[in-house]
């Protein structure tokens, strides 16, 4: 019983010492520099959209513009190993894509 108590005290002491060493370590200065986030990143920019009229620009609703095309929707893909194996005339409106 006395040996078990001694082992617990020794373990507690070792953990205490190890914890103090871990707290003493510092981070790499590169990580602490907030400018590092900007490496290999383009600067921020504003979104631009050219409306047909000033009135539409004041409404600020791109969906009402004739120049806006939404790409949201269902897309179909046909993956092939090489461009030569692609389906011919797949871009035409009447091409049958139900088996894709």
LOKOL-179196 format. One line per 10 residues: number of its first residue (from 1); their letters; for each residue x, y, z of N, C-alpha, C. Coordinates in pm, 1 decimal, padded with zeros to 6 digits, always signed. Layout:
BEGIN
NUM> a> X,Y,Z,X,Y,Z,X,Y,Z ~ ...
//
This chain:
BEGIN
1> xxxxxxxxxx> +00083.3,-00119.3,+00000.0,+00000.0,+00000.0,+00000.0,+00087.3,+00125.0,+00000.0 ~ +00193.4,+00119.7,+00080.2,+00283.7,+00233.6,+00088.2,+00355.2,+00254.7,-00045.9 ~ +00388.6,+00142.4,-00111.5,+00456.5,+00149.0,-00241.2,+00363.6,+00210.6,-00347.1 ~ +00235.5,+00173.8,-00344.8,+00137.9,+00227.0,-00439.6,+00121.5,+00377.3,-00421.4 ~ +00118.1,+00423.2,-00297.8,+00107.2,+00565.6,-00269.2,+00230.7,+00639.8,-00317.9 ~ +00346.8,+00578.6,-00301.2,+00471.4,+00638.8,-00347.2,+00474.1,+00646.8,-00500.0 ~ +00425.1,+00542.3,-00567.4,+00419.6,+00542.3,-00713.6,+00325.1,+00651.1,-00765.3 ~ +00212.5,+00670.0,-00698.7,+00117.7,+00773.9,-00739.9,+00178.1,+00912.7,-00723.8 ~ +00250.6,+00932.9,-00614.3,+00315.4,+01063.0,-00592.1,+00422.9,+01088.5,-00696.9 ~ +00499.6,+00984.6,-00730.4,+00605.0,+00999.5,-00831.6,+00543.7,+01030.5,-00968.1
11> xxxxxxxxxx> +00435.5,+00963.0,-01002.7,+00368.0,+00987.8,-01129.5,+00312.3,+01129.5,-01134.5 ~ +00251.2,+01173.5,-01025.9,+00198.4,+01309.3,-01019.6,+00310.0,+01412.0,-01037.3 ~ +00422.2,+01389.8,-00973.0,+00535.7,+01481.3,-00982.9,+00589.5,+01485.9,-01126.4 ~ +00600.8,+01370.0,-01190.5,+00649.2,+01365.8,-01328.8,+00554.3,+01438.8,-01424.1 ~ +00425.4,+01419.5,-01405.8,+00327.6,+01490.0,-01489.0,+00333.1,+01640.2,-01466.0 ~ +00353.1,+01679.8,-01342.7,+00363.3,+01821.8,-01310.2,+00485.5,+01884.1,-01377.2 ~ +00597.7,+01815.6,-01371.4,+00721.0,+01865.4,-01433.8,+00705.6,+01869.1,-01585.7 ~ +00648.6,+01763.5,-01644.2,+00630.1,+01759.1,-01789.5,+00536.2,+01870.4,-01835.2 ~ +00431.9,+01896.5,-01759.6,+00339.3,+02004.1,-01794.7,+00404.3,+02140.1,-01791.4 ~ +00493.2,+02161.6,-01696.6,+00560.3,+02291.9,-01689.4,+00654.6,+02311.2,-01807.7
21> xxxxxxxxxx> +00717.6,+02203.2,-01854.9,+00803.9,+02214.2,-01973.0,+00721.8,+02243.2,-02098.6 ~ +00605.5,+02182.5,-02108.5,+00521.8,+02204.6,-02226.5,+00470.3,+02348.1,-02231.9 ~ +00440.3,+02405.1,-02117.8,+00391.7,+02542.6,-02115.9,+00500.9,+02640.8,-02151.0 ~ +00624.8,+02605.0,-02127.8,+00736.0,+02694.7,-02154.7,+00772.3,+02704.0,-02301.3 ~ +00721.8,+02614.4,-02385.3,+00754.8,+02618.0,-02527.2,+00679.0,+02730.4,-02595.8 ~ +00745.0,+02794.5,-02689.7,+00681.1,+02903.1,-02764.2,+00647.4,+02855.5,-02904.6 ~ +00552.3,+02922.2,-02964.4,+00514.2,+02891.3,-03101.8,+00615.0,+02949.9,-03199.1 ~ +00615.5,+02895.0,-03316.8,+00700.0,+02947.4,-03423.3,+00654.1,+03089.9,-03453.9 ~ +00744.7,+03185.5,-03466.1,+00704.0,+03324.0,-03492.1,+00623.0,+03340.2,-03620.2 ~ +00642.4,+03250.7,-03716.2,+00565.8,+03259.1,-03841.1,+00417.6,+03237.1,-03813.9
31> xxxxxxxxxx> +00385.9,+03145.3,-03724.4,+00246.4,+03115.8,-03693.2,+00180.9,+03233.0,-03620.8 ~ +00255.5,+03303.5,-03540.2,+00199.8,+03413.3,-03462.4,+00182.1,+03540.9,-03544.4 ~ +00234.7,+03545.4,-03664.4,+00227.4,+03664.9,-03748.1,+00096.7,+03663.9,-03827.9 ~ +00006.9,+03761.1,-03807.8,-00120.3,+03761.2,-03880.8,-00104.4,+03785.2,-04030.3 ~ +00008.0,+03842.5,-04073.7,+00028.1,+03865.6,-04216.5,+00055.9,+03736.7,-04292.5 ~ +00087.0,+03629.1,-04222.7,+00116.1,+03502.2,-04288.8,-00007.6,+03449.0,-04360.4 ~ -00124.9,+03483.0,-04311.4,-00248.3,+03437.3,-04374.1,-00256.7,+03486.4,-04518.3 ~ -00195.0,+03598.9,-04547.9,-00202.1,+03655.7,-04681.5,-00103.3,+03599.3,-04780.7 ~ -00019.6,+03503.7,-04741.7,+00076.4,+03445.4,-04835.6,+00001.1,+03361.6,-04939.0 ~ +00037.8,+03378.7,-05066.0,-00023.5,+03306.8,-05178.9,-00174.3,+03331.9,-05188.4
41> xxxxxxxxxx> -00217.7,+03450.6,-05153.8,-00359.5,+03484.5,-05159.4,-00374.6,+03616.7,-05232.2 ~ -00471.3,+03624.4,-05320.8,-00496.9,+03749.1,-05391.3,-00561.7,+03849.2,-05296.9 ~ -00539.2,+03976.8,-05318.8,-00604.1,+04076.0,-05232.8,-00755.7,+04076.3,-05254.5 ~ -00827.6,+04119.0,-05152.8,-00973.5,+04123.8,-05161.1,-01016.9,+04224.6,-05265.8 ~ -01129.8,+04195.4,-05329.8,-01180.7,+04287.9,-05431.4,-01333.2,+04289.0,-05424.7 ~ -01389.2,+04392.5,-05481.0,-01534.3,+04406.2,-05482.1,-01593.1,+04329.8,-05600.6 ~ -01716.3,+04283.7,-05585.3,-01786.4,+04219.0,-05694.8,-01835.0,+04325.9,-05791.3 ~ -01826.4,+04295.8,-05920.0,-01868.1,+04392.6,-06020.8,-01969.5,+04327.2,-06112.6 ~ -02076.0,+04399.6,-06143.4,-02174.4,+04353.7,-06240.3,-02224.8,+04474.8,-06317.4 ~ -02226.1,+04464.8,-06449.7,-02269.6,+04575.9,-06535.4,-02417.7,+04559.0,-06569.0
51> xxxxxxxxxx> -02500.2,+04643.8,-06510.6,-02643.2,+04642.1,-06539.3,-02671.1,+04717.2,-06669.1 ~ -02789.7,+04692.2,-06727.9,-02827.1,+04759.8,-06851.7,-02864.9,+04905.3,-06828.9 ~ -02915.4,+04934.1,-06710.8,-02961.4,+05070.4,-06684.7,-02928.7,+05109.8,-06540.9 ~ -02939.6,+05237.9,-06517.2,-02914.4,+05290.2,-06383.0,-03023.4,+05242.9,-06286.7 ~ -03147.2,+05234.9,-06336.3,-03257.7,+05190.6,-06250.5,-03235.9,+05047.6,-06199.4 ~ -03192.4,+04958.4,-06287.9,-03164.2,+04821.1,-06245.0,-03047.0,+04816.9,-06147.0 ~ -02950.2,+04903.2,-06167.9,-02835.4,+04908.4,-06077.5,-02878.9,+04953.0,-05938.1 ~ -02971.6,+05046.0,-05931.4,-03021.2,+05091.9,-05801.2,-03102.3,+04982.9,-05730.5 ~ -03171.2,+04898.3,-05808.0,-03245.6,+04787.0,-05747.5,-03150.7,+04680.9,-05692.3 ~ -03032.9,+04670.6,-05752.6,-02928.7,+04577.2,-05708.3,-02978.9,+04432.6,-05706.0
61> xxxxxxxxxx> -03049.9,+04393.8,-05812.8,-03099.5,+04257.0,-05826.1,-03051.8,+04201.5,-05960.1 ~ -02946.1,+04122.1,-05956.4,-02888.2,+04069.4,-06080.0,-02983.7,+03975.5,-06153.2 ~ -03075.1,+03911.2,-06081.5,-03167.4,+03817.3,-06144.8,-03259.5,+03885.2,-06245.5 ~ -03285.4,+04013.7,-06230.3,-03371.9,+04087.0,-06322.5,-03298.4,+04130.2,-06449.0 ~ -03169.1,+04120.2,-06449.5,-03089.8,+04165.9,-06562.9,-03087.5,+04061.7,-06674.3 ~ -03084.9,+04108.8,-06799.3,-03072.2,+04019.6,-06914.7,-02929.8,+03966.1,-06925.9 ~ -02836.8,+04030.7,-06860.0,-02695.9,+03992.1,-06869.2,-02655.5,+03886.4,-06766.2 ~ -02748.3,+03845.5,-06683.6,-02717.5,+03749.0,-06578.0,-02765.0,+03610.5,-06619.5 ~ -02678.4,+03511.2,-06603.9,-02713.8,+03372.8,-06632.9,-02676.4,+03288.1,-06511.9 ~ -02775.0,+03230.8,-06447.6,-02750.0,+03146.8,-06330.9,-02707.0,+03007.5,-06376.8
71> xxxxxxxxxx> -02603.3,+02955.3,-06315.3,-02555.9,+02820.5,-06346.7,-02607.5,+02717.9,-06247.0 ~ -02698.5,+02759.1,-06158.9,-02760.1,+02665.4,-06065.3,-02854.0,+02574.1,-06142.0 ~ -02858.4,+02450.2,-06104.1,-02947.5,+02356.0,-06169.4,-02886.4,+02217.6,-06174.5 ~ -02948.2,+02130.4,-06252.3,-02900.9,+01993.5,-06266.6,-02802.3,+01986.2,-06382.0 ~ -02685.8,+01932.5,-06353.9,-02582.2,+01915.6,-06455.0,-02563.7,+01766.8,-06480.5 ~ -02531.4,+01733.9,-06604.3,-02503.3,+01595.0,-06639.1,-02360.5,+01586.0,-06689.8 ~ -02288.9,+01482.8,-06644.8,-02149.9,+01463.3,-06684.4,-02132.3,+01322.6,-06739.0 ~ -02047.6,+01311.2,-06838.4,-02011.8,+01181.5,-06894.6,-01860.1,+01174.4,-06897.6 ~ -01801.6,+01106.8,-06799.5,-01656.0,+01098.9,-06789.0,-01602.7,+00990.2,-06880.9 ~ -01500.0,+01024.6,-06957.9,-01433.8,+00928.7,-07046.4,-01283.6,+00936.9,-07024.0
81> xxxxxxxxxx> -01210.7,+00832.6,-07065.2,-01066.8,+00827.9,-07040.8,-00989.0,+00923.0,-07130.4 ~ -01038.9,+00949.3,-07248.4,-00967.9,+01039.4,-07339.2,-01069.8,+01119.3,-07420.0 ~ -01029.1,+01233.9,-07472.1,-01122.6,+01316.1,-07549.9,-01177.7,+01245.8,-07673.4 ~ -01102.7,+01150.4,-07727.2,-01150.4,+01079.2,-07846.1,-01272.8,+00992.7,-07815.6 ~ -01290.7,+00953.7,-07690.8,-01403.0,+00868.2,-07651.3,-01527.2,+00947.2,-07611.4 ~ -01519.5,+01077.5,-07617.4,-01634.1,+01159.7,-07577.6,-01749.7,+01139.5,-07675.8 ~ -01872.2,+01159.7,-07631.3,-01985.9,+01150.7,-07722.9,-01981.9,+01266.7,-07822.5 ~ -02005.6,+01236.1,-07946.0,-02006.5,+01340.4,-08049.3,-02138.1,+01417.9,-08041.0 ~ -02132.7,+01545.8,-08066.6,-02250.4,+01635.6,-08068.8,-02324.3,+01639.9,-07935.0 ~ -02253.9,+01619.8,-07824.3,-02318.7,+01619.8,-07692.4,-02370.8,+01757.3,-07652.6
91> xxxxxxxxxx> -02321.1,+01860.3,-07714.7,-02357.3,+01997.2,-07678.7,-02488.8,+02042.5,-07742.4 ~ -02541.4,+01965.6,-07834.3,-02665.6,+02004.7,-07902.1,-02784.9,+01983.2,-07809.4 ~ -02888.0,+02066.1,-07828.3,-03005.8,+02061.2,-07741.4,-03081.8,+01929.3,-07752.5 ~ -03083.2,+01867.5,-07869.7,-03162.5,+01746.1,-07888.8,-03083.0,+01617.5,-07863.4 ~ -02962.8,+01629.0,-07805.8,-02880.8,+01510.2,-07779.5,-02938.4,+01432.6,-07661.1 ~ -02945.1,+01300.8,-07672.9,-03003.8,+01213.8,-07571.0,-02901.9,+01188.1,-07459.7 ~ -02929.0,+01239.1,-07339.2,-02834.9,+01226.0,-07226.6,-02893.3,+01146.2,-07109.7 ~ -03000.7,+01074.0,-07130.3,-03064.8,+01002.7,-07019.3,-02979.6,+00889.1,-06963.2 ~ -02886.7,+00835.0,-07041.4,-02803.4,+00723.8,-06994.0,-02676.8,+00771.6,-06924.1 ~ -02658.3,+00898.7,-06906.7,-02538.4,+00951.9,-06840.6,-02550.1,+00934.6,-06691.8
//
